[in-house]
Amino acid sequence: MDLGWEESADAWIRSMGDDGDWSRKHVMDRVMLGRVDRRAFETALDVGCGEGRFCRMLKERGIRAVGIDATAKLVEEARRRDPKGDYRLARAENLPFDDASFDLVVCYLALIDIEDFRDAIAEMARVARPGGIVLVANLSSFSTGGMNQRWIRNEVGEALHWPVDRYLYEFGEWVEWVHIRVHNFHRPLSAYMSTFLEQGLRLTFFDEPEPDDAEPERSERYRRCPWLVAMEWEKPV
């Protein structure tokens, strides 16, 4: 299936800039890096690395990071920004690595883009070392349940509430913003959680992180709807 990423790659790169989009910079980075900093990871795999931003952040912490993405233009941009880095064109559902290859496996807001997410989670569990961590940031299933309806507004444009519809179904929809048009997928939270558990992983951290207060009006919208989740899974020794 064409998920729209090759056509949207240039717009995505522009939207990320050097610092990342608002959700990453003001909500998720603090949580994700906080979990990384709790342990002395030596090696990491970033699944769905995009233009390589989080890989570069891991490398700044002395971690040997490898990034994979299924979009050639994004892998090319990651290599351009980090010529000494290790970025590979590959799919999350078929990772080109041996079993137990990495201390840390990261999937930072990429699961919603992966159609065969169960196979991708199985692959992430496979390449994690015993005692290693699979660290995931994802859109909340409450938010993706209304991804194309967006805020319900009154007659003067005030946001009343965020809709949740077809929550227990699994479905994909095309979404568009700032010249990006890609196919995202909604799944209930239980679909993700049960898949990780079926791989024998142990949940060690879960959060629905609050934004900082850099932009109070925007931050308030993120507090009204549980927009993002972070979870950490440990592979038993």
N, C-alpha and C positions, 0 to 999 in steps of 0.2 A: 504494500500500500504506500502511495505517495503521501507522506505526512506533512509536506509543505516546507520542510526545513531548508532544502537547498535553495529554493526560491526566496526564502525569508532570511537567509543567513546574513546578507549585507545589512539589512535593517536591524537584525538582532545585534550584530557587532556594534552598530552605531548606538543602539539603546543601552548596551552595557557600558560603553566608554571604558575608562580605566578602573572605575570604582565599583561597577555593578549597578543594577537597577535598585529602586527604592526598597523593595522587599528584602533583597540581600543585604544592602548596606545598613538599613535601619532596623531590621527585624532579625534576620537569620544569622548573619556573620558572627555576632556576639555569642550566640548559642553554639553554633557549629565549631567555632574556634575554641570556645571554652571546653567543649568535650575533647577536642584534639589535644589541648594543652594539659589535660589531666594525666596523660600517659606518655611514655617515651617511645613513640612509634618510630620505626626506622624506615619502613616501606609503606607506600600507599598506592591504591588504585582509585582514580576518579572516574566513575562510570557516567557517561554523558557529560564530558568535561567542557563541551562548548568551545569557546575561544580560549580556554585554559586558565581563567582567572583564579579558581580555587586551587588548582595545581600549583600555581605560582605562590600562593599564600602558604601552602604546605611546604614548598621548597624553602621559603623564607624561614621556616622553623627547623630546617635541617633534615627534613624528611625526603627520602628518595621517592618521588611521585611519578606515576605513569598516568596519562590521561587517554581515555578512548572515547570516540564519538562516531556516530554513524553518518554524520554530515561532513562531506569532504571539505567544503569551504571553511567550516569552523575549525577543523583540524589544521588546515593550512594557516589560518589566522593564529591559532595557538602556537604553531611552530615559528611563525614570523615574530611573534611577541617574545618568544622564549626559545631562541635558536638552539640552546644546549639542552632543552627539555626533551622528554620522551612522550610523543603524542602519536597515537595510532588510529587509523580508520578501522573500526570494528563495531560489532553490534553487542549490546548488553546481553542478548539471549544466547550468544555463543562467544564467550570471552576467550581470546587466544593465549591463555596462560595455564600453567600446570596447577594442579590442586595445591592448596595451602601455600600460595605464593606471596601473600601480603599480610602485614600486621593490621592494616586499616583499609577498608573498602568504603568509599564515599559515594553516595548518590544524592547530589544536591539539586533538588527541584527538576529531576529528570524522569522519575517514575511515571508521571502523568503523560509523558510523551511516548512511552513504550507500550506497544500493543500487547505483546506477550509478556506481561509483567511477571507472571508466575515463573516462567523460564528464566527471566532476568534475575529474580531474587534467588532462584536455585543456583545460578551461576555465581552470583556474588557470595553466597554461602560457601560454594565449592572452593573458590580461590582464596578465601580468608583462612589464615592459619588457625589452628586450635589455640584458644585463648585470645584470638584477634577480635576485631570489632567491625561491624557493618553499621555505618553512620548514615542516616537518611534524613533529608529535608524534603518535604512534599507539601503540595497544596492540601488543605483540609478537605475531607470529603463533604463537609457541610458547604464549603464554597463551590466545589465543582458540581454539586447537585443543582446549582442555579447558574452555571457558567455563562450561558447565553441569554438568560433573562436579566441578569445583573440587578442593580438596586430597583426596587419598586418605589416610585416617586409619586408625590401628590401633584395637584394641578399647578403648583408654583415651582416644581422641580426639587422639593426637599426629599431627601432619602428617608423613606419610612422603614423599610426592612429589606433584608436580603432573602430571596426565595430559596427554598429547598424543595426539590421535586425529584421524583423517581429515585429516591435515595438508595433503595436496596437493589436497584438494577445496576448492571455494568454497561456503559455505552460510551461512544466517542462522539465528539462534536468539533466542528471547525470553529476556532476562535480567532478574533482579529484585534490588534491594537498596534498603534504607531507603525503601520505598514508591514506588520508581521501577521501572517496568516498560517496557522498550523493546526494540526489535528491533535487535540488533547482527549484524555480519557477520564471518565468518572468511574470510581468504584467505591462501594461503602468501606468504611474503615475496617470492618471485620474481614473483608477480602484480603486486605494487606496484612493485617495482624495474623490471620490464620495461616497465610502462606509463609511468613517468617517462622512461625511456630512449627509448621510442618517440616521445615528444614533443620529442626533441632536447635534453633537459636534461642537464646535467653534474653528477654527484654530487661535492660539495665537502666534505661532512661527514656522518659517521654515528656514532652512539653508542647504546649500551644503558646509560643512566645509572644510577649507583648512588644510593640514597637517602642523605640525611644521617642523622645518628644521634640525631635528636630523640626517637624511640621505638625503642630497640634491638631489642626483640622483633619489632616490626612491620618494621623495616628489614631484619632478617635474613630474613624471608619474601620481601621484594623481591629480596634477593640470591640466594636459592635458585632463584627462577624468573625468567627474563629477561622482565620484565613489560612494559617500555616501550621504545620506540625513538624516536630523534630523527634526522632527516635533512634536509640542506640541498641544494637543487638550484639551479644557476645556469643562467639562460637565455643562450645565446651571443649575443654582439654581432653 
